[in-house]
Amino acid sequence: AGHEAVLSCPNNSNVSLLLVTWKRSCSSCCLLSYRRDHNETSRLNCSERISWKYSPVSDPALRIHPVSLRDEGNYTCEIVSREGNFPFLSSLTVIVPPTVTLTHDKSRVAVCQASAGKPPAAISWIPASNHSSEEELHHPNGTVTRVSYFGWANSSFPSVTCLVTHPAMNQTLVLDL
């Protein structure tokens, strides 16, 4: 999320391009097309974030910038030429890195939180503990907050380390006990 996504559409240079169209599989979604004989681009329901990455004649890749969770889904690029229609399907999955915090409460419990990530982050502790517990909160936008609790009331360790792993990032936080 927040970065650029580029969806490729293979254009065989041996094929005489007449029309190229990008569409998403929903009724009110963006439709972007280029008609070569009129050198004309048309846009229907497309925001300014969605455009051609390059020239639709030489490389009809679709650019979405910045990507948001609502852009997730299946996209079809269709090349129309004298030789026929050639559809290509792309699936866009948006990854959102979580915001990570490590705090403690009055009852000597460390709280490691990975907020609003997609997919959910994994949380582990050093030293490993059988006394940790975890909660998960699912948000309406598809992100997940994961919270892990580590009790150290009877611990002799000088510090505890929270390890958060996610496809978009890894983060290590240390809390002095």
C-alpha positions, -999 to 999 in steps of 0.1 A, spaced: 0 0 0 12 35 -8 36 25 -34 34 18 -72 19 -13 -87 25 -21 -123 5 -49 -140 20 -62 -172 1 -70 -204 22 -90 -229 21 -73 -263 36 -94 -290 53 -70 -313 44 -93 -343 7 -87 -336 -9 -57 -352 -25 -39 -323 -59 -24 -329 -72 -19 -293 -59 -25 -258 -82 -24 -228 -77 -28 -190 -106 -35 -168 -113 -47 -133 -138 -74 -126 -166 -52 -111 -194 -32 -127 -183 3 -116 -146 -2 -118 -121 16 -140 -120 9 -177 -89 22 -195 -85 17 -233 -64 28 -262 -76 26 -298 -47 27 -322 -65 37 -355 -77 69 -338 -47 73 -315 -73 77 -288 -73 69 -251 -105 66 -231 -111 64 -194 -143 53 -176 -145 55 -138 -107 58 -135 -91 79 -108 -59 99 -116 -40 72 -97 -46 47 -126 -28 53 -159 -6 37 -186 29 30 -173 44 35 -207 29 39 -242 0 16 -248 13 8 -282 48 -4 -272 41 -16 -236 5 -15 -224 13 -20 -187 -11 -5 -162 2 18 -134 -16 23 -101 1 49 -78 -3 51 -49 -19 16 -44 -46 13 -17 -65 -16 -3 -95 -8 -25 -74 -15 -56 -71 -52 -47 -87 -76 -71 -85 -91 -106 -76 -71 -136 -79 -81 -173 -59 -67 -201 -72 -75 -236 -53 -70 -268 -74 -68 -299 -56 -73 -332 -64 -86 -367 -53 -120 -354 -79 -121 -327 -86 -111 -290 -59 -119 -264 -70 -116 -228 -44 -116 -199 -55 -119 -163 -36 -103 -134 -44 -105 -97 -34 -77 -74 -29 -83 -37 -21 -53 -16 3 -57 14 1 -33 43 30 -32 69 18 -30 105 27 -3 130 47 -19 158 48 -9 195 62 -25 226 50 -13 260 44 -27 295 16 -24 321 16 -22 359 12 -59 364 46 -67 348 33 -77 314 50 -67 281 26 -58 253 38 -61 217 13 -48 192 14 -50 154 -14 -27 143 -33 -27 110 -12 -51 89 -23 -71 59 -17 -100 61 -15 -103 99 20 -100 114 36 -129 134 48 -120 169 74 -140 189 94 -134 220 130 -138 232 133 -155 256 106 -179 244 77 -183 269 48 -206 275 32 -178 294 26 -155 264 -9 -150 250 -22 -134 218 -53 -115 206 -64 -105 171 -86 -77 160 -100 -77 124 -107 -43 109 -134 -35 83 -108 -26 57 -92 -60 58 -62 -52 80 -55 -70 113 -41 -59 146 -23 -86 165 -14 -82 202 9 -105 222 13 -104 260 44 -116 278 43 -119 316 77 -115 334 66 -112 370 87 -142 381 114 -137 355 151 -130 362 158 -118 326 171 -82 323 151 -76 291 126 -91 267 126 -89 229 96 -88 207 101 -100 171 75 -90 145 77 -106 111 56 -96 81 60 -99 43 66 -61 41 90 -58 70 107 -74 101 112 -55 133 128 -62 166 120 -42 198 137 -46 232 121 -37 265 144 -34 296 128 -52 326 
